[in-house]
Amino acid sequence: MPVPVGVMMLATGFRRLPGDVGHPDSYPFPILRRVVPGADVAAVVDRGAAGLVDAFVACGQALVAEGARALTTSCGFLVLHQADLARRLPVPVLTSSLLLAPSAPGPVGVLTFDALALTAAHLAAAGLTPDTPVEGLPPGGPVARWLREDQTDPDVAVLEADVVAAAQRLITRHPDLRTIVLECTNLPPFRAAVAAATGVAIRDIGDVVERLAR
């Protein structure tokens, strides 16, 4: 029987779609969710969650007290603090789908919310080399606006097209890729479309949650 997984959530207001780690209908097993105050997109993505690690630890401890037996997050950029959070929290912690990349069929590429913000330090924290192929969603594009502007009524077809186009750019640049890891936890709703458009295996936060729930 799956164990309850706790999700340390960013403080956001955008509409989450089924498949998103924060959507209540994404998984057929128990999920506990708790928001980390002050952890908005800009704070975590642009500023590396500076000054927020203690708040994530407190959130994780609260989720464990509620019954969580494993923990993850709602932003792949928190891989930067994987070692610290895993050390300070009393249950297994996997902060990001990027942690799945080293064991995925390779070569592996990364599709990320913001390629400029995803640094060599993030990749290293996930066990990846600095030359790992990375493609980002366009700054100011539909997905970026949806998440940064907390849009509550986005055009889902437009979002999907934005994600698929980015994945196709990644494959065009690196046609030998066998796996694409979706860094952003808001992209799993488009997993099937990305797989169909690229013909490669996909890994995302849903795989992390399933692993933790075993």
C-alpha positions, 0 to 999 in steps of 0.5 A: 500500500502506498505511503502518504507523500507530503508536498512542500508547496510554493506560494502561488495562485495560478490554476493547476492542471490535473497531473500537476503535483499540486492538483488534488486529482493527480495521484490515486494515493494519499498526498499531503500538501502544505504551502511554504510562506514567502516561497513564490516563483520569483523567490525560488526560481530567480533567487534560489530560495535564499533565506527560505530553507528553514521555512521549507524544513518547518513545512516538511516537519509539519507534513511529517507530523500530519502523517507524511512518510516521504517528501517532495516539492512543487518546484524542481529548482529546489534541487539546489537544497536537496542535500540540506533538506534531506539531512534535516528532515526525518523522512526520505526527501526527493526535491526534484525530478532532476534527481531521476536524470542520472538513472534514466536512459541516456543521453538525457536532456532537461526541459525547464521552466527557466533555462537562464535560472537553471545553473550548473549548481542546480545540475550538479546537485542532481548529479548532472554535468554542466554540459547536460542539454537544457531547453527552457520555456520562453521568458514572457511566453504563455507558460512563463506568464501563466506561472509568474502572473498567477493566471487562473484561466489560461488557454490550456491548448496554448500552454501545451503548444508552448511546451511542445515547441520547447521540447521539439527545440531540444530534440532538434538540437540534440537528436540523440536524446533518449529521455527528457526530464521535465524539471517544472512540476507544472509540466506533467499535464503535457507529458503525453503531448511531449512524448508524442511530439519527440518520441523519447521517454519522459520523466517528471515529478509524478515519477518522483511521487510514485517512487516515494509512495512505494 
